[in-house]
């Protein structure tokens, strides 16, 4: 019989833990997960001059701190886009002509409601973001997404998408409804965050089933391209 080894023995450190490289740090969070933080300074080629160049190219100091300094709280409470002007960028709702080209994006999440955005492009090349859908209790309010927010199945999201893009919607109202003029919409291209390929629809006894959110959307007729590598052709 092989010798029985306890879990404590398996976890017992073997030798000395190597010193963390420059730019790296690690800690154990409250749920017992080991977190490793790798800063750009861990790469010898990322000099202070390189960092300053990235800072100058960033839209704002807060964006730079979030993206490069891993400061998730940079700019907390501040406007994401300070240049936003309601008088210039928001117009009265109008029925989008059926011949305008339409696009749609999906941002899936395992523990938060999925988010959706629709875009129409006019013959002059103007972009109109005419519909959004995010069924969260915090929608339209300030604050963080509730930890106990209602979660829906992909099937329910698809039902909502198909309804909102149908001829049945003949009025305007917040959180998704735009007058379709009695016609079903034709979406030229849909894009989805590739994270949808890493989230599984079902987990049984700690094991993920092979079907991902991406797979489920596609099976239900919502076919997408990967966001970030989409060709306009």
GIURWO-V142217 format. One line per field, one symbol per residue. phi: phi as a letter, one per 30 degrees, with the letter a starting at -180 (. if undefined). Layout:
phi = ???
//
This chain:
phi = .dddcdddddddeciddddddeicbbacddcjddccccddddcedddeddddddddddeadddddddcchcdcdieicddbeddbddcccbdebddeddddbbbbbcdadcbddcbbcbbcdedidcbdcabbbdcddeibdkddedcedcbdeedddededddccdddbacadikcbeciibddccdacbbededdcccdbbchicddddceeededdcjccbcddjbcddd
//
